[in-house]
Amino acid sequence: MLRIKVILTAILLTIVGGMPSMSGTSADEKPKADSATDTTITKTETAPEDSLQESTPEVVVYYFHTTRRCPSCRKIEAYSREAIETGFQEELKSGVMEFYAKNIDEPENKHFIGEYKLYTKSLIVTVLENGTEKEWKNLAKVWQLLRDKEAFLEYVQDEVQACLKVD
């Protein structure tokens, strides 16, 4: 049954990801660069290996998106990034926490669909122990709180803080 759900989820994401978005991008156009993902003070996937801290993070926060994104999807990423960068500066600097925006349309990221049961753009918080994922949580309320930035930031920061305290 789980395998069927994973396959159906992957098919759905493929269909939805191939549709034109509400942002005005046609199916034949490449999406415009998004400044929210182009610059960041958190560690990024493109950072040189020698610049990464040797310590293993305790918490990794992922924002999963597709290539085509509507304004709401971009806002969720921007608010999520802001919540992490303003609420966890020390954790980011010390390497205890990392934030990544991942495009699940890219072949190297497709495995996340099944791993985190993704069916839409999602904010996932993972707790690691000795480099191995111990648990994870989908912060699904980000969609409900999108129209209330302060509540959104508070929700994300509270949920991530609770994950930092997990033993």
C-alpha positions in Angstrom: 0.0 0.0 0.0 2.8 2.4 0.9 4.5 1.7 -2.4 1.3 2.6 -4.3 1.0 5.9 -2.4 4.7 6.8 -3.2 4.1 6.0 -6.9 0.9 8.0 -7.0 2.5 10.9 -5.2 5.4 10.9 -7.7 3.0 10.8 -10.7 0.9 13.6 -9.2 4.0 15.8 -8.6 5.2 15.1 -12.1 1.8 16.2 -13.5 1.5 19.3 -11.3 5.1 20.3 -11.8 4.6 20.2 -15.6 1.7 22.6 -15.5 2.1 26.3 -16.0 2.1 28.1 -12.7 -0.1 31.0 -11.7 3.0 33.3 -11.8 2.6 33.8 -15.5 5.3 31.4 -16.7 4.2 29.4 -19.7 5.1 25.7 -20.0 7.7 26.6 -22.6 9.4 29.4 -20.6 12.1 28.9 -18.1 11.3 30.3 -14.7 12.9 33.6 -13.7 15.7 33.5 -11.2 14.4 33.9 -7.7 16.4 36.2 -5.5 15.2 34.4 -2.4 17.1 31.3 -3.4 20.0 33.0 -5.1 21.5 34.6 -2.0 21.6 33.2 1.5 23.6 33.4 4.7 23.0 29.8 5.4 25.1 26.9 4.1 24.2 26.0 0.6 24.6 23.0 -1.6 26.9 24.8 -3.9 29.4 25.8 -1.1 32.8 24.4 -1.6 33.4 21.3 0.6 36.3 22.9 2.5 34.1 25.8 3.6 31.6 23.5 5.3 32.1 22.9 9.0 33.3 19.5 10.0 30.6 19.1 12.6 27.4 17.3 11.7 24.3 19.4 12.0 21.7 18.3 14.6 18.8 19.8 12.6 18.4 20.3 8.9 15.5 22.3 7.5 14.5 21.7 3.9 12.1 23.7 1.8 11.1 21.5 -1.1 9.7 23.0 -4.3 9.3 22.3 -8.0 10.7 24.3 -10.9 7.5 26.1 -11.5 6.3 28.0 -8.5 3.5 30.4 -7.8 3.8 33.6 -5.6 2.6 31.7 -2.6 5.3 29.0 -2.9 7.9 31.7 -3.2 6.5 33.5 -0.2 6.7 30.2 1.9 10.3 29.8 1.0 11.1 33.5 1.8 9.3 33.4 5.2 10.8 30.0 6.1 14.3 31.3 5.3 13.7 34.4 7.3 12.4 32.4 10.3 15.5 30.3 10.3 18.0 33.0 9.6 16.6 35.4 12.2 15.7 32.8 14.9 18.8 30.6 14.7 21.8 32.7 13.8 24.1 31.0 16.3 23.0 27.5 15.3 23.6 28.3 11.7 27.0 29.8 12.4 28.1 26.9 14.5 26.9 24.3 12.1 24.3 22.8 14.5 21.6 23.7 11.9 21.4 24.0 8.1 18.7 25.3 5.7 18.4 24.1 2.1 15.9 24.9 -0.6 15.7 21.8 -2.9 14.0 21.5 -6.2 12.5 18.1 -6.4 12.2 18.3 -10.2 16.0 17.8 -10.3 17.0 14.1 -10.7 19.3 14.1 -7.7 16.5 15.3 -5.4 13.6 13.0 -6.5 14.4 10.6 -3.7 13.0 13.1 -1.2 9.5 12.6 -2.6 9.3 9.1 -1.2 11.4 9.7 1.9 9.3 12.6 3.2 5.9 11.6 1.5 5.9 14.9 -0.4 2.8 15.8 -2.3 3.2 19.6 -2.5 5.7 22.3 -1.7 6.8 21.5 1.9 8.9 22.7 4.8 10.5 19.6 6.5 12.5 19.7 9.7 14.8 16.7 10.3 16.6 15.8 13.5 19.9 14.0 13.1 21.9 12.0 15.6 25.5 11.2 14.7 24.7 12.1 11.1 21.8 9.7 10.8 18.2 11.0 10.6 16.4 10.2 13.8 13.0 11.8 13.0 11.4 14.4 10.8 8.4 16.6 10.7 6.4 18.3 7.9 5.4 21.8 9.0 2.2 21.7 7.0 0.6 24.7 8.8 2.9 27.0 6.7 0.1 27.0 4.1 -2.5 28.0 6.6 -0.4 30.8 8.1 0.8 32.3 4.8 -1.4 35.4 5.2 0.0 36.1 8.7 3.7 36.6 8.5 4.3 37.0 12.2 2.3 33.8 13.0 4.1 32.0 10.2 7.6 33.0 11.6 6.6 32.1 15.2 5.2 28.7 14.1 8.3 27.8 12.2 10.7 29.0 14.9 8.7 27.2 17.7 8.6 23.9 15.7 12.4 24.1 14.9 13.2 25.0 18.5 11.3 22.0 19.7 13.3 19.8 17.3 16.6 21.2 18.7 15.6 20.1 22.2 14.8 16.5 21.1 17.1 14.0 22.8 
